[in-house]
């Protein structure tokens, strides 16, 4: 919370490209259910750093891509899939970038694309 003129503004993380999550996996699939729970948790989060993210998702990892930018990777359904995001902590925005199988992720092609 940040104080304003005699009031407080409650910041919550905003998920950008939510439709991407809905299209990433079939809604009734294991991954679809996981993504729906993840989205609900993220929208209620007040993450200010990767340390905050790891309190909720201990396996979340920051990774630097070829452009020099940093992304945050979430393991989905154990290690079956990877959700690649860009988190702007200062603006409380999370951008969904890629949803890959473990095999697609391991090829590292996505690092060149981002």
Residue, then its C-alpha position, 0 to 999 in steps of 0.5 A: x500500500x502507498x499512502x495518498x492524501x489521507x488514504x491508501x491505494x491498494x496495488x495488485x498485480x495486473x495480468x496483461x494478455x489474460x486471453x493468451x492464458x485462456x488459449x494456451x491450454x484447453x480449459x479442462x486439461x491439467x495445464x488449463x486448470x493450473x493456469x486458471x489457479x495461477x492467474x487467480x493467485x497472481x491477480x491477488x499478489x503484491x510482488x515487488x521482487x523475485x523474492x516475493x514471487x518465490x514465496x508463492x512459487x519457489x521454482x520461479x526463475x529469472x532468466x536473461x534473454x538475448x535482448x538483455x531483458x529479464x523474464x520470469x519462468x514458471x514451471x507448470x504442472x511439475x516440469x511438463x510446461x513452462x510459462x514465460x512472463x515479464x514482470x514489471x514490479x514497479x508498475x505491478x504488471x505481469x505480461x504473459x509471453x510464451x507457454x511452452x512444453x518442456x521440450x520446446x523450452x529446452x531448445x532455447x529458441x524462445x530466448x532469441x525471440x524475446 
